């Protein structure tokens, strides 16, 4: 009688272990996908934080007062140099950066939209054509000699996509960019999907 009971308990134990293994095998793929998802979304968050900080540093470098002994005095070049350094330090390829499409809606300094208006009173400020990876608004190069013009933009906000005027004398430079980030989540609709992470920073022009 005792042997029969022991045999029964052993059979139940083996059956329980077998069901546990089967259940673990069923949830293992979902656990694997969850861990991969945490990793890739964490990487996206890290990349977004890095490019946001880089855009802020780039805008700060662009509006810094000119210095005759500090090398380049081109605001766009200064912004791009700082942004490259920030991204390389974070092991992100700066050559993958793109100008945001469409660029931020900004007006020329002092010529912004009036209260209640839905557009600038003059054509909106375009990105500096000298930089292809980032959009620097408030700087342009014109003429045969490629003369540098700092047509600073009016620092403003938007409501429903419409530019609103900034405070009196609030003029500066805007730096914006986007970075294509690709997810890898096998067996999901997000696998190999690319999203554009965008960042923008505005800085008030410092006195010369």
LUMKOLDREN-965721 format. One record per residue (C-alpha): residue number from 1; z, x, y. Coordinates in pm, 1 decimal. Last residue first. Layout:
// LUMKOLDREN-965721
{resi NUM&Z Z&X X&Y Y}
...
***
This chain:
// LUMKOLDREN-965721
{resi 208&Z -2927.1&X 2824.4&Y 9111.5}
{resi 207&Z -2723.1&X 2506.8&Y 9072.0}
{resi 206&Z -2709.7&X 2370.4&Y 8720.0}
{resi 205&Z -2948.4&X 2104.7&Y 8601.8}
{resi 204&Z -2775.1&X 1822.0&Y 8415.4}
{resi 203&Z -2818.2&X 1840.7&Y 8041.3}
{resi 202&Z -2979.8&X 1591.8&Y 7807.6}
{resi 201&Z -2969.9&X 1611.9&Y 7429.0}
{resi 200&Z -3183.5&X 1451.4&Y 7162.0}
{resi 199&Z -3177.3&X 1451.2&Y 6781.4}
{resi 198&Z -3393.2&X 1286.5&Y 6519.9}
{resi 197&Z -3376.2&X 1303.5&Y 6139.2}
{resi 196&Z -3717.4&X 1211.1&Y 6002.3}
{resi 195&Z -3701.6&X 1067.0&Y 5653.0}
{resi 194&Z -3887.2&X 1195.2&Y 5348.3}
{resi 193&Z -3879.4&X 1021.1&Y 5009.9}
{resi 192&Z -3908.9&X 1248.6&Y 4704.5}
{resi 191&Z -3676.8&X 1017.5&Y 4507.8}
{resi 190&Z -3544.4&X 739.7&Y 4728.5}
{resi 189&Z -3686.0&X 461.2&Y 4509.2}
{resi 188&Z -3463.7&X 579.9&Y 4226.0}
{resi 187&Z -3526.6&X 740.0&Y 3882.8}
{resi 186&Z -3456.9&X 1087.7&Y 4019.9}
{resi 185&Z -3280.9&X 1123.7&Y 4356.6}
{resi 184&Z -3434.7&X 1407.2&Y 4552.6}
{resi 183&Z -3425.5&X 1332.5&Y 4925.8}
{resi 182&Z -3658.8&X 1498.3&Y 5175.0}
{resi 181&Z -3560.4&X 1569.0&Y 5535.2}
{resi 180&Z -3825.5&X 1599.2&Y 5805.5}
{resi 179&Z -3657.2&X 1730.3&Y 6123.0}
{resi 178&Z -3699.6&X 1570.8&Y 6464.3}
{resi 177&Z -3670.0&X 1709.3&Y 6813.5}
{resi 176&Z -3544.8&X 1635.8&Y 7163.5}
{resi 175&Z -3456.7&X 1844.7&Y 7468.1}
{resi 174&Z -3407.2&X 1670.2&Y 7803.0}
{resi 173&Z -3380.1&X 1854.5&Y 8133.2}
{resi 172&Z -3184.2&X 1774.6&Y 8446.2}
{resi 171&Z -3132.7&X 1531.5&Y 8730.0}
{resi 170&Z -2832.8&X 1313.1&Y 8807.6}
{resi 169&Z -2855.5&X 1322.9&Y 9187.9}
{resi 168&Z -2753.3&X 959.6&Y 9226.9}
{resi 167&Z -2663.3&X 807.1&Y 8894.4}
{resi 166&Z -2922.6&X 738.1&Y 8628.9}
{resi 165&Z -3195.4&X 474.5&Y 8650.1}
{resi 164&Z -3266.1&X 257.6&Y 8346.0}
{resi 163&Z -3553.8&X 314.5&Y 8107.9}
{resi 162&Z -3663.8&X 21.2&Y 7889.6}
{resi 161&Z -3652.4&X 59.2&Y 7511.4}
{resi 160&Z -3424.1&X -240.1&Y 7465.0}
{resi 159&Z -3185.2&X -79.2&Y 7712.6}
{resi 158&Z -3243.3&X 285.6&Y 7790.6}
{resi 157&Z -3029.7&X 555.2&Y 7946.2}
{resi 156&Z -3108.3&X 796.9&Y 8221.1}
{resi 155&Z -3105.3&X 1155.8&Y 8330.6}
{resi 154&Z -3387.1&X 1175.9&Y 8580.3}
{resi 153&Z -3626.1&X 1447.0&Y 8473.9}
{resi 152&Z -3673.0&X 1785.2&Y 8632.3}
{resi 151&Z -4018.3&X 1889.4&Y 8743.6}
{resi 150&Z -3955.9&X 2253.9&Y 8665.3}
{resi 149&Z -4300.9&X 2393.9&Y 8720.7}
{resi 148&Z -4415.6&X 2717.7&Y 8558.4}
{resi 147&Z -4759.4&X 2838.1&Y 8662.2}
{resi 146&Z -5005.3&X 2883.1&Y 8376.3}
{resi 145&Z -5219.4&X 3116.8&Y 8585.8}
{resi 144&Z -5519.0&X 2885.2&Y 8567.3}
{resi 143&Z -5308.2&X 2590.1&Y 8672.3}
{resi 142&Z -5015.5&X 2408.4&Y 8518.4}
{resi 141&Z -4710.0&X 2467.2&Y 8299.4}
{resi 140&Z -4452.9&X 2188.7&Y 8272.0}
{resi 139&Z -4075.0&X 2149.6&Y 8242.5}
{resi 138&Z -3866.3&X 1832.4&Y 8273.2}
{resi 137&Z -3907.8&X 1716.2&Y 7917.9}
{resi 136&Z -3873.7&X 1971.4&Y 7638.8}
{resi 135&Z -4001.9&X 1832.2&Y 7308.6}
{resi 134&Z -3960.8&X 2066.4&Y 7013.0}
{resi 133&Z -4192.3&X 2223.5&Y 6755.8}
{resi 132&Z -4506.0&X 2240.8&Y 6971.8}
{resi 131&Z -4376.0&X 2416.7&Y 7281.4}
{resi 130&Z -4609.6&X 2515.9&Y 7567.2}
{resi 129&Z -4721.8&X 2155.3&Y 7621.0}
{resi 128&Z -4387.1&X 2061.8&Y 7780.2}
{resi 127&Z -4319.8&X 1705.1&Y 7668.8}
{resi 126&Z -4430.6&X 1427.0&Y 7901.6}
{resi 125&Z -4242.6&X 1266.6&Y 8190.5}
{resi 124&Z -4326.7&X 898.0&Y 8233.5}
{resi 123&Z -4598.1&X 801.2&Y 8477.0}
{resi 122&Z -4455.9&X 681.6&Y 8812.1}
{resi 121&Z -4252.9&X 370.2&Y 8901.7}
{resi 120&Z -4100.8&X 402.7&Y 8557.1}
{resi 119&Z -4091.4&X 95.8&Y 8336.0}
{resi 118&Z -3907.8&X -232.5&Y 8271.8}
{resi 117&Z -3757.8&X -288.2&Y 8615.0}
{resi 116&Z -3422.1&X -465.4&Y 8648.2}
{resi 115&Z -3276.5&X -200.7&Y 8874.2}
{resi 114&Z -3552.6&X 37.5&Y 8976.8}
{resi 113&Z -3713.7&X 261.1&Y 8721.4}
{resi 112&Z -3701.7&X 628.4&Y 8791.2}
{resi 111&Z -3854.7&X 827.5&Y 9072.5}
{resi 110&Z -3564.4&X 1048.8&Y 9179.0}
{resi 109&Z -3617.5&X 1286.7&Y 8888.4}
{resi 108&Z -3930.6&X 1200.1&Y 8693.2}
{resi 107&Z -3876.0&X 927.7&Y 8436.7}
{resi 106&Z -3775.6&X 945.7&Y 8071.6}
{resi 105&Z -3879.5&X 751.2&Y 7760.7}
{resi 104&Z -3795.5&X 973.2&Y 7463.2}
{resi 103&Z -4097.3&X 1106.5&Y 7272.6}
{resi 102&Z -4278.6&X 875.1&Y 7028.6}
{resi 101&Z -4282.6&X 1044.1&Y 6788.3}
{resi 100&Z -4028.2&X 1324.7&Y 6801.8}
{resi 99&Z -4170.1&X 1677.1&Y 6835.7}
{resi 98&Z -4142.9&X 1851.6&Y 6503.2}
{resi 97&Z -3906.5&X 2098.6&Y 6338.9}
{resi 96&Z -4023.0&X 2252.6&Y 6010.8}
{resi 95&Z -4053.2&X 2596.7&Y 6172.8}
{resi 94&Z -3676.7&X 2592.1&Y 6230.9}
{resi 93&Z -3611.3&X 2642.0&Y 5855.5}
{resi 92&Z -3246.5&X 2553.1&Y 5794.9}
{resi 91&Z -3009.2&X 2823.0&Y 5668.7}
{resi 90&Z -2729.6&X 2717.9&Y 5909.8}
{resi 89&Z -2758.4&X 3045.0&Y 6105.4}
{resi 88&Z -3135.6&X 2996.4&Y 6100.9}
{resi 87&Z -3092.3&X 2655.0&Y 6259.7}
{resi 86&Z -2875.3&X 2778.6&Y 6545.8}
{resi 85&Z -3094.8&X 3081.9&Y 6615.5}
{resi 84&Z -3411.0&X 2872.5&Y 6622.4}
{resi 83&Z -3250.5&X 2624.9&Y 6863.0}
{resi 82&Z -3145.3&X 2907.5&Y 7096.6}
{resi 81&Z -3495.9&X 3054.8&Y 7105.2}
{resi 80&Z -3658.3&X 2713.3&Y 7151.8}
{resi 79&Z -3438.4&X 2630.0&Y 7450.5}
{resi 78&Z -3499.6&X 2966.1&Y 7618.5}
{resi 77&Z -3873.6&X 2930.9&Y 7564.3}
{resi 76&Z -3867.6&X 2583.9&Y 7720.1}
{resi 75&Z -3658.9&X 2700.0&Y 8016.5}
{resi 74&Z -3895.3&X 2990.4&Y 8096.1}
{resi 73&Z -3684.3&X 3260.0&Y 8260.7}
{resi 72&Z -3741.2&X 3508.7&Y 7980.5}
{resi 71&Z -3546.1&X 3833.7&Y 7996.6}
{resi 70&Z -3196.4&X 3818.6&Y 8147.2}
{resi 69&Z -3246.2&X 4065.1&Y 8431.0}
{resi 68&Z -3392.1&X 3825.9&Y 8690.9}
{resi 67&Z -3150.6&X 3548.3&Y 8591.0}
{resi 66&Z -3246.8&X 3182.6&Y 8620.3}
{resi 65&Z -2963.5&X 2929.0&Y 8620.1}
{resi 64&Z -2902.8&X 2760.1&Y 8281.7}
{resi 63&Z -3090.3&X 2431.3&Y 8245.5}
{resi 62&Z -3290.4&X 2530.2&Y 7937.7}
{resi 61&Z -2998.1&X 2705.9&Y 7766.4}
{resi 60&Z -2784.8&X 2388.0&Y 7785.1}
{resi 59&Z -3074.0&X 2180.2&Y 7654.0}
{resi 58&Z -3113.5&X 2418.8&Y 7360.5}
{resi 57&Z -2741.0&X 2414.5&Y 7285.0}
{resi 56&Z -2743.7&X 2033.5&Y 7276.9}
{resi 55&Z -3057.7&X 2025.2&Y 7061.9}
{resi 54&Z -2897.7&X 2276.6&Y 6823.5}
{resi 53&Z -2580.2&X 2065.5&Y 6796.4}
{resi 52&Z -2786.7&X 1761.9&Y 6703.6}
{resi 51&Z -2996.9&X 1973.2&Y 6465.8}
{resi 50&Z -2685.4&X 2094.5&Y 6284.3}
{resi 49&Z -2513.5&X 1755.6&Y 6263.7}
{resi 48&Z -2827.8&X 1598.6&Y 6120.5}
{resi 47&Z -2862.7&X 1878.8&Y 5865.6}
{resi 46&Z -2499.4&X 1840.7&Y 5754.2}
{resi 45&Z -2539.6&X 1461.8&Y 5720.7}
{resi 44&Z -2859.0&X 1506.4&Y 5519.9}
{resi 43&Z -2688.9&X 1764.0&Y 5297.1}
{resi 42&Z -2403.5&X 1522.9&Y 5233.4}
{resi 41&Z -2657.4&X 1253.0&Y 5148.9}
{resi 40&Z -2813.5&X 1495.3&Y 4901.2}
{resi 39&Z -2484.7&X 1598.6&Y 4738.0}
{resi 38&Z -2332.3&X 1251.1&Y 4720.6}
{resi 37&Z -2656.0&X 1119.3&Y 4568.9}
{resi 36&Z -2656.3&X 1394.2&Y 4304.5}
{resi 35&Z -2298.3&X 1305.1&Y 4209.3}
{resi 34&Z -2380.9&X 935.3&Y 4189.0}
{resi 33&Z -2695.3&X 1002.8&Y 3986.2}
{resi 32&Z -2492.0&X 1201.2&Y 3729.4}
{resi 31&Z -2227.1&X 931.0&Y 3711.7}
{resi 30&Z -2499.2&X 673.9&Y 3651.0}
{resi 29&Z -2651.8&X 892.8&Y 3377.8}
{resi 28&Z -2307.2&X 944.0&Y 3214.3}
{resi 27&Z -2215.3&X 573.0&Y 3212.3}
{resi 26&Z -2395.1&X 486.8&Y 2887.9}
{resi 25&Z -2306.2&X 808.2&Y 2703.9}
{resi 24&Z -1941.1&X 751.6&Y 2795.9}
{resi 23&Z -1956.5&X 402.5&Y 2646.7}
{resi 22&Z -2109.8&X 535.3&Y 2322.9}
{resi 21&Z -1851.8&X 813.8&Y 2298.1}
{resi 20&Z -1570.8&X 565.1&Y 2354.8}
{resi 19&Z -1717.8&X 332.5&Y 2091.8}
{resi 18&Z -1725.7&X 615.2&Y 1835.7}
{resi 17&Z -1371.3&X 720.9&Y 1913.0}
{resi 16&Z -1252.6&X 362.6&Y 1863.9}
{resi 15&Z -1439.9&X 334.3&Y 1530.6}
{resi 14&Z -1292.2&X 662.3&Y 1409.5}
{resi 13&Z -943.9&X 543.3&Y 1505.1}
{resi 12&Z -998.3&X 205.9&Y 1335.4}
{resi 11&Z -1108.6&X 377.4&Y 1012.4}
{resi 10&Z -810.9&X 610.1&Y 1027.8}
{resi 9&Z -577.0&X 313.5&Y 1078.2}
{resi 8&Z -727.5&X 132.2&Y 778.9}
{resi 7&Z -700.7&X 437.1&Y 556.2}
{resi 6&Z -337.8&X 480.3&Y 653.6}
{resi 5&Z -266.2&X 117.3&Y 571.4}
{resi 4&Z -435.2&X 148.1&Y 229.2}
{resi 3&Z -241.2&X 465.1&Y 157.5}
{resi 2&Z 87.5&X 286.9&Y 232.4}
{resi 1&Z 0.0&X 0.0&Y 0.0}
***
